[in-house]
Amino acid sequence: MISDKTGTSEYRSWSLRIIKKNKMSGTYEFVQLDVFTRTPLTGNPLAIFTDARRLTDQQMQALAREMNLSETTFVLPRRATS
């Protein structure tokens, strides 16, 4: 369980295995949170791909479509500033 000032969110870790004859074949690790709730398995589900470094914009869009959730987040490292 993850707790913050506004309430509690339920955390689940998943792997998404996609087997297709295109560039999307593979396994993608992500976590899912239920936010805006104090009751497990209710609220607004949110998918978070914690390491999106090797994903293209097109792959991120395809994964978000596959999740079929109102929100999908992809975490990338900060860009170097000059």
N, C-alpha and C positions, 0 to 999 in steps of 0.2 A: 504494500500500500504506500502511496505517496501522499503526503499531507502538506497543505499550505494554509495560509491565513483564511481563505474563503471556504475551505471544505476539504474533502478527501476524494482522491481519484484512484480508481483501480487500475493497476498496471499489469499487462500481460505481454509476454515475449513470444514472437512467432517467427517462423520461416515460411516464405512463400516460394514454392517450387513451380517454375513455369517451364513446361515442355512444349515447345513450338518449333516449327521449322523456320525460325528467323533469328535475329540478333538478340531477342529477349529470353532465349533459353537460359536457365540457370536458377540459382537459389539466391533469394534476397532476404536478408535479416531485417526485421522491423519490430517495434513495440507498439502496442495499442493501449491507449489511455481512455478511460471514461471520465470526461470532465463535466463540470457544472452539476455535480451530484454529490450526495452523501451516501447514496445507496449503491452497492456494487451491481454491475451489469445494467445500469440505467444511465441516463445522461446522454452526452454527446460523444460518440466514439471518435477518436483521433488516431491516425496512423503516423508513426515517426520512423523514418529510415535514418538511422543514426550515422551511417557512413555512405554518403552519396558521391564520393570522389570519382568513382569510375563510371558514373551514370551520365548519359547524354541528356539534353533537354527532352528529346523525344522519348527516351526510356522513362524519365521521370513522369512525363505526361501519361504514358501507357500504364505505369504502375499505379498512378493516382486513379485512373479510370478503372483499373482492376480492383482496387480497394473499394470503390463505390461508397465512399464516406464523404461527409460534407467537408472534411479537412484532412489533408495528407501533407506532412512536412518532411523535407529532405535537408539533412544537416551537412553542410560543407565547411571546410576550414576557411579561416579568414584569408583574404587576399593580402599580399604584401603591399605595404604603402611605401611610396618613395619620398 
